[in-house]
Amino acid sequence: MTVSANPSAAAPLLVGCAAGFSGDRTDAAGPVVDTLIQRLAAGVPGQRAFLIFETLAERTLALAQLRRRADPDAGYEPLLDAILRPVLARCLAHGIGIVSNFGAANPRGAARRIAAIARERGLPVPRIAVVEGDDLSSRPELLHDALGAQLDGSSIVSANAYLGAQPIADAIRAGAQVVVCGRVSDPSLTVGPALAHFGWAADDWDRLARATMAGHLLECGAQVCGGYFADPGFKDVPVPEAIGFPVAEIDADGNCTIGKADAPGGIVTAATVKEQLLYELHDPAAYFTPDVVADITEAEVAEVGPNRVALTGVRGHVRPEHYKVNVCHEGGWLAEGEISYAGARAEGRARLAADTLRKRLPQLALRADLIGVVSVFGDDAGRTLAATPDGGARDVRLRVAAAHADRATAEQLAREVTALYTCGPAGGGGVRAALTPRLNTLSCLVPQSAIQHRYEIVEGGV
């Protein structure tokens, strides 16, 4: 392992997160930025702050690619204006860097839009970097080497590698004020600024792992501040409608203290941090990311003040030799229909409706849910131990769904659900139906050596 050059000389790094997925609250960034500004003013010389937005999920990129097919200028985070416009001026004025994967399928398009927002606000256009190399849709040889016959006959919508922190760090070192990524590993949004700020070596595994787990705590936004944690009467969270999103302070050794923005709602406790620490963690001894393999088996979580929790003891091991790649391909059509039944014997009528649809549509493998009676715990036929003992639910919403490769065949479901209005059973109403293109996902591993990531400073967003 290469020893980093005197990292302990650097001041702590502040990182705030204002989004945990595409579609998150658009008013979260303001309190986070206010808190970062206050902490910078009260901090030590040399301290830096970054605002991150994590706006990608496993299929978000495929949907973004579909938008870009329809409009070459689209394909980036559709809420970009809503989440960035209110805080861009303050971030630039106070030297707060912005790092996000809101570039999605079109990082350059996002960069152009950010430059346009700055001009519209009368601001100097920031130095914007785009990180590229994750999009492998033009490299079918790599995908076929990894997936083989699984891809035969498939029409690929998107194929993206989960890049790491290095190009983000390189862009920040080159003076980027805003770094726009496509698909990068979620924790890398935090590791990149830490690499740039502290000057760690690329194989300083323990420090990289600690920063990775700090990023893991931040990446889901309000989850670590009580959002996903809340369970009334069991795990109460104050003012959930105004949760303060998380802010981390990372020291030169990568250890972090997690707090939250100065907002009325939310909590940060040892319990909220432990829940998020274990979220989506398959093996606590080996959390694989493109930057490092993190090990939390000796980690310690301690409350060090109100809404302040310290994480220490994380260890790191050599990074994997491969990138994870998600490939989304066209998977036919998803047809859905809903109808409500209420009053005496409503559940029996809803079950009769589902049975009628099955007999009318033998060409479709139908999934039936009796919402309000059985859905989450039910099988495709709507059977479960959670059903009401006497089958006597009096307010039932029947949902039926089926997938099929042929659009015309899938469309038959909507027609049959609509026909239940008068074809019975009695008393059905409130029909809704939808037909959606279906995306299937395959995952594989591709050697890191086969992918060339890069960043580019695009002056004026061009």
Secondary structure as the mmCIF struct_conf table of DSSP 4:
data_model
#
loop_
_struct_conf.conf_type_id
_struct_conf.id
_struct_conf.beg_label_comp_id
_struct_conf.beg_label_asym_id
_struct_conf.beg_label_seq_id
_struct_conf.end_label_comp_id
_struct_conf.end_label_asym_id
_struct_conf.end_label_seq_id
HELX_LH_PP_P HELX_LH_PP_P1 THR A 2 SER A 4
BEND BEND1 ALA A 5 ASN A 6
HELX_RH_3T_P HELX_RH_3T_P1 PRO A 7 ALA A 9
BEND BEND2 ALA A 10 ALA A 10
HELX_LH_PP_P HELX_LH_PP_P2 ALA A 11 PRO A 12
STRN STRN1 LEU A 13 CYS A 17
BEND BEND3 GLY A 20 PHE A 21
TURN_TY1_P TURN_TY1_P1 SER A 22 GLY A 23
TURN_TY1_P TURN_TY1_P2 THR A 26 ASP A 27
BEND BEND4 ALA A 28 ALA A 28
HELX_RH_AL_P HELX_RH_AL_P1 ALA A 29 ALA A 42
BEND BEND5 GLY A 43 GLY A 43
TURN_TY1_P TURN_TY1_P3 PRO A 45 GLY A 46
STRN STRN2 ARG A 48 PHE A 53
TURN_TY1_P TURN_TY1_P4 GLU A 58 ARG A 59
HELX_RH_AL_P HELX_RH_AL_P2 THR A 60 ALA A 70
TURN_TY1_P TURN_TY1_P5 PRO A 72 ASP A 73
BEND BEND6 TYR A 76 TYR A 76
TURN_TY1_P TURN_TY1_P6 PRO A 78 LEU A 79
HELX_RH_AL_P HELX_RH_AL_P3 LEU A 80 LEU A 84
TURN_TY1_P TURN_TY1_P7 ARG A 85 VAL A 87
HELX_RH_AL_P HELX_RH_AL_P4 LEU A 88 ALA A 93
TURN_TY1_P TURN_TY1_P8 HIS A 94 GLY A 95
STRN STRN3 GLY A 97 SER A 100
TURN_TY1_P TURN_TY1_P9 PHE A 102 ALA A 105
HELX_RH_AL_P HELX_RH_AL_P5 PRO A 107 GLU A 120
TURN_TY1_P TURN_TY1_P10 ARG A 121 GLY A 122
HELX_LH_PP_P HELX_LH_PP_P3 LEU A 123 PRO A 126
STRN STRN4 ILE A 128 GLU A 132
STRN STRN5 ASP A 135 ASP A 135
TURN_TY1_P TURN_TY1_P11 SER A 137 SER A 138
HELX_RH_AL_P HELX_RH_AL_P6 PRO A 140 LEU A 147
HELX_RH_3T_P HELX_RH_3T_P2 GLY A 148 LEU A 151
TURN_TY1_P TURN_TY1_P12 ASP A 152 GLY A 153
STRN STRN6 ILE A 156 ALA A 161
STRN STRN7 LEU A 163 LEU A 163
BEND BEND7 ALA A 165 ALA A 165
HELX_RH_AL_P HELX_RH_AL_P7 GLN A 166 ARG A 173
TURN_TY1_P TURN_TY1_P13 ALA A 174 GLY A 175
BEND BEND8 GLN A 177 GLN A 177
STRN STRN8 VAL A 178 VAL A 180
BEND BEND9 GLY A 182 ARG A 183
STRN STRN9 VAL A 184 VAL A 184
TURN_TY1_P TURN_TY1_P14 ASP A 186 PRO A 187
HELX_RH_AL_P HELX_RH_AL_P8 SER A 188 PHE A 198
TURN_TY1_P TURN_TY1_P15 ALA A 202 ASP A 203
HELX_RH_AL_P HELX_RH_AL_P9 TRP A 205 LEU A 218
TURN_TY1_P TURN_TY1_P16 GLU A 219 CYS A 220
HELX_RH_3T_P HELX_RH_3T_P3 GLY A 221 CYS A 225
TURN_TY1_P TURN_TY1_P17 GLY A 226 PHE A 229
STRN STRN10 ASP A 231 ASP A 231
TURN_TY1_P TURN_TY1_P18 PRO A 232 PHE A 234
STRN STRN11 LYS A 235 LYS A 235
BEND BEND10 PRO A 238 PRO A 238
HELX_RH_3T_P HELX_RH_3T_P4 PRO A 240 ALA A 242
STRN STRN12 ILE A 243 ILE A 243
HELX_LH_PP_P HELX_LH_PP_P4 GLY A 244 PHE A 245
STRN STRN13 PRO A 246 ILE A 250
TURN_TY1_P TURN_TY1_P19 ALA A 252 ASP A 253
BEND BEND11 GLY A 254 GLY A 254
STRN STRN14 CYS A 256 LYS A 260
BEND BEND12 ASP A 262 ASP A 262
BEND BEND13 PRO A 264 PRO A 264
STRN STRN15 GLY A 265 GLY A 265
HELX_RH_AL_P HELX_RH_AL_P10 ALA A 270 LEU A 278
TURN_TY1_P TURN_TY1_P20 TYR A 279 GLU A 280
BEND BEND14 HIS A 282 HIS A 282
TURN_TY1_P TURN_TY1_P21 PRO A 284 ALA A 285
STRN STRN16 TYR A 287 PHE A 288
BEND BEND15 PRO A 290 ASP A 291
STRN STRN17 VAL A 293 ASP A 295
TURN_TY1_P TURN_TY1_P22 THR A 297 GLU A 298
STRN STRN18 GLU A 300 GLY A 305
TURN_TY1_P TURN_TY1_P23 PRO A 306 ASN A 307
STRN STRN19 ARG A 308 THR A 312
STRN STRN20 ARG A 315 HIS A 317
HELX_LH_PP_P HELX_LH_PP_P5 VAL A 318 PRO A 320
BEND BEND16 GLU A 321 GLU A 321
STRN STRN21 HIS A 322 ALA A 342
BEND BEND17 GLY A 343 GLY A 343
TURN_TY1_P TURN_TY1_P24 ALA A 344 ARG A 345
HELX_RH_AL_P HELX_RH_AL_P11 ALA A 346 ARG A 360
TURN_TY1_P TURN_TY1_P25 PRO A 362 GLN A 363
BEND BEND18 LEU A 364 LEU A 364
STRN STRN22 ARG A 367 ILE A 371
TURN_TY1_P TURN_TY1_P26 GLY A 372 VAL A 373
STRN STRN23 VAL A 374 VAL A 374
BEND BEND19 SER A 375 SER A 375
TURN_TY1_P TURN_TY1_P27 VAL A 376 PHE A 377
TURN_TY1_P TURN_TY1_P28 ASP A 380 ALA A 381
BEND BEND20 GLY A 382 GLY A 382
TURN_TY1_P TURN_TY1_P29 LEU A 385 ALA A 386
BEND BEND21 ALA A 387 ALA A 387
TURN_TY1_P TURN_TY1_P30 PRO A 389 ASP A 390
BEND BEND22 GLY A 391 GLY A 391
BEND BEND23 ARG A 394 ARG A 394
STRN STRN24 ASP A 395 HIS A 404
BEND BEND24 ALA A 405 ALA A 405
HELX_RH_AL_P HELX_RH_AL_P12 ARG A 407 CYS A 423
BEND BEND25 GLY A 424 PRO A 425
TURN_TY1_P TURN_TY1_P31 ALA A 426 GLY A 427
STRN STRN25 GLY A 429 PRO A 447
HELX_RH_3T_P HELX_RH_3T_P5 GLN A 448 ALA A 450
STRN STRN26 ARG A 454 VAL A 458
HELX_RH_3T_P HELX_RH_3T_P6 GLU A 459 GLY A 461
#
